[in-house]
Amino acid sequence: MKQVSLLASIAIVSLLIYSCGSGSSSGADSQSSSGSAAGDSSMVAPENKTAGQGAADEAKGKGKFTEVKLTHPLDKAMVAGGKTVYDVKCAACHKLTGEKLVGPGWKGVTDRRKPEWIMNFVTNTDEMIDKDPAAQAMLEQCMVRMPNQHLTDDEARHVLEYMRENDGKN
C-alpha cells in the first residue's frame, strides 16, 4: 500500500513539474505566431533609460517594456490567444479568482500592476524576481519562485489582454 501511494505521489509531482515547465506547446506557438495586427502595434520597442526615471521604472518593472498601448475595446483575438497560453502554461499554478493556488490568483492584477510591469514579469521572470521589490514581496508571500515560461512578446501581450478581460476591463 505504501508503494502505491509513493508511486501516485511521484506521478502527481511529475505532472506538476511538467505542466509548469518551460517547454512550449505547438498550440500556443501557432497562436502567437499568427498574432493580430492590433497585437503587433500595441507594443512599443524598448527605450534608453535615463537616471531620473527611478520611481517610474519601478512601477513598470525590470525589462524591455517601457510603454504598452492598450486596446479599447479588448482585442478578442488577443484574449483568445491569452486564454490558450493560460491554459497551457499558467493554469497549473494560478487561478482566475483572487485565490492563491501555487502562485497568486489573477483577479485584480491589472488594477494592482501597470501593463508594462506584467509584461516585464512574464517575459523577464528571473531578473524581476531578483531585482524588483514587488516581485520579491510576492515571492515571500507565495514561497515558490515562478518558473520562466519563456513567453514570446506576443504571448505576453495576449496574456495581458486575457488578464484585462478577467478583470472586467473593456
N, C-alpha and C positions, 0 to 999 in steps of 0.2 A: 504494500500500500504506500509506503514511503517513496518507493521508486516511481510510482505513478504520479504522485504529487510533485516530486522533484522534476520529472520529465515535463509535466504540464507547466510548471513554473519556468523552466528553461525555454519552453516553446513560447510562452507569453512574453517573456523578456526579449527573446529574439525577434518576435514580431514588432514589439515596441521600438526596438533599436532600428530595425529595418525601415519601419514607417517614418521615423524621424531622421533617417539617413540622408545624405546629400545626393543620392542617385536621382536622376531625373526620369520622369515618365514621358513616353512618347506623346501622350495626350496633352500634357502641359506644354511640351516643347512645340507641338504643332500649333497650339492655341497662341503661344507667344510669338511665334514666327509669322503667323498670319497678321496679327496686330490690327489696328484700325487707324485710319488717318487721324482721328481725334487723339488717339493714344500717343502717336508719334509726335504730334505738335504740342502735347500737354506737358512735355518735359523740356527743361531748359538745360543746356550744357553747363558744366561747372565753370565757375568764375574764379579769378585770382582773389584771394582774401587779403584784406589789409589789417593792420594791427588794431584799428579802432572798432572792429566788429565783434569783439569778445562775447558780450551777453546775447546779442542777436544770433551768433553762431551756435551758442549753447542750446538755444531753443530749437535750432534746426539740426542739431546732432553733428556727428563727425562723418564726413563723406563728401561725395561729389555733388549731391543735390543741394543747390542753394536757392532754387526757386522752382516751385511746381505750380503750373497753371491748372486749376481745377475746371472740370466741365460742369456747365449748368444748362440743361438738366444733366443728370447722370448719363454716362455713355453705357448703354445696355450691353454692347459687345464687350467692353472692358469689364463690366460687372460679371458677365458670364465667364470671361477668362479668369477673373479673380476667384470665382467660386471653384473653378476647376483646380487652380493652384491650391486653394484652401483645402479642398477635399483630398488632394494627393499629398501635400507637404505640411499642412498646418493642423488639420482636424484632430490628429492623434494627441496633440498637446494643448490645443486652445478650443474653448467653447465660444459660440457666438453670443452668449449671455455674459454677464459680469462675473460669472462663477469661475473660480480657478480650477483648472484640471491639473496638468503638469505646469503649464505656464498660465499667465493671467488670461481672463476672459477678454473678448474683444469689444464688448458693448461699451460705448462711450469713448473708445480710444481716439477717435477723430475729434472729440471735444477736448481731450486732455493733451494731445500732441499735435504739433504742426505737421502738415503733409510731408515736408522735407525731412523731418525727424523720422517719421515712419518709414519713408523710402530709404533713408540712410541706414536705419536699423536693420531692415530686412535684406539689404544688399551688402552691408558692411558690418555684419553682426559682431565679429571678433573685436574690431577696433572700437566699436561703440561700447561694448561691454567693458573693455579695458580702460576707456578714457571718458565716457560720457556719464555724468553724475546720475541722471535719471535712469539710464540703463543699469548702472551699478546698484541703484536702490531697488530696482525690480529683481535683480539677481539675489540680493539679500532677502527679499520677501519670498521669492519662489524657491530659492536654494538649488536651482538647476540652471546651468548655463545653456542658453538656447543654441542648438547646433546651427552652423551656417548651412542654409538650404541652397546656396548658390543660385539665387534667383537672378534672372536677367533684369535689365532695367524695365523692359516691357512687362514682365511678370510682376515686378514690384508695383508698377503703376496700376496694373489690373487689380492686384490685391488691395491697394489703397482705395480704388473705386468700389470694390466689394465691401470694404470696411465702412465706407461712407454710406452705402445703401443699408448696411446692417444698423447704422446709427440713425437712419431715417432722414438722411440728407437728400436733397433733390438737385 
